[in-house]
Amino acid sequence: LSDFSSDLIGVSHTEDDEDKLLQSKAFEEQLFFLVELIFHVIISLIPMPST
């Protein structure tokens, strides 16, 4: 297990992988923002029951 993890760490520290990691992180943030935006729009469209 330790050999595998050290290999994984050794492999993952190339420039390309780091760029991909940054890109996927940025994509996740955009996706999260988009979902939140849609959520707010849906909430505002749904008439709230007046209590």
N, C-alpha and C positions, 0 to 999 in steps of 0.2 A: 504493500500500500504506500509506504513512504517513498519507495523508488518511483512509483507511478506519479505521485504528487510532485516530486522534485523534477521529473521529466516534464510534466505539465507546466510548471513554473518556468523552467528553462525555455520551453517552446514558446510560451505566451508573451515573452518579453522581446519580440521582434517589433519593428516599427509598424509593419502592416497590421498586425494583430491589435496593436495599441490604437491605431487609427480606427479600425473596425469597432473596437470597444467604445471609443469616443462617439463614433457615429451612431451606434446602437443605443447608447445612453441618451444622446440628443433626440433620437427618434422616439424613444420611450417617453421623454419629457414632452415632446410635441403631441404624441398620442394621448398622454394624460391630460394635457391642456385641452385638446380637442374634445375628449370625452367629457371633461368638466364643463366646457362651453355648451355642448349639446344638452347635457344634463340641466344646466341652468335655463336654457331656452325651453326645454320641455316643461320644466317646473313653472316657468312664467306663462307658458301657454295653457297649462292646466288651471282652470279656475279653482281657487282655494275655497273650501267650504267655510262659510262664515259662521263662526261659533259665537 
